[in-house]
Amino acid sequence: MPSIALTTLVVRDYDEAIAFYTGPLDFVLVEDTDRGDGTRWVVVRPRGSGDGTGLLLARAKGGGQESAVGGQTGGRVAFFLHTGDFAGDHARMLAGGVRFLEEPRHEPYGTVAVFEDLYGNRWDLLQPAV
């Protein structure tokens, strides 16, 4: 059965993106391969996701891509990071400097709060309702 393996996220710099995703977000660096042409194949995944969907961190090239960094979805929430420990992950992320745009809220579908990555892309931290 087909599945989505990677989603490309255009970033300003490989190393700063790796530091953010593997630091405050506690993702795992799956691959960082120099492609020999000044680009790298960089994949990160949430810790514990196994072989689930990952992010391909792609350094912006040229004005069109550079202007898209941080705004690939026009200000909408782009990504949904599910957790089984909202309170713990929220506290760890706050301590790591992650900027939340709202206080946690309880919705029929779960506990959620919107945060921004280092470029301003919006994410939901979400613990789904049981």
Secondary structure as UniProt FT lines:
FT   STRAND          6..11
FT   HELIX           14..22
FT   TURN            23..25
FT   STRAND          27..34
FT   STRAND          40..46
FT   TURN            47..48
FT   TURN            50..51
FT   STRAND          54..59
FT   HELIX           62..68
FT   TURN            69..70
FT   TURN            72..75
FT   STRAND          77..82
FT   HELIX           86..95
FT   TURN            96..97
FT   STRAND          99..100
FT   STRAND          105..107
FT   TURN            108..109
FT   STRAND          110..116
FT   TURN            118..119
FT   STRAND          122..128
//
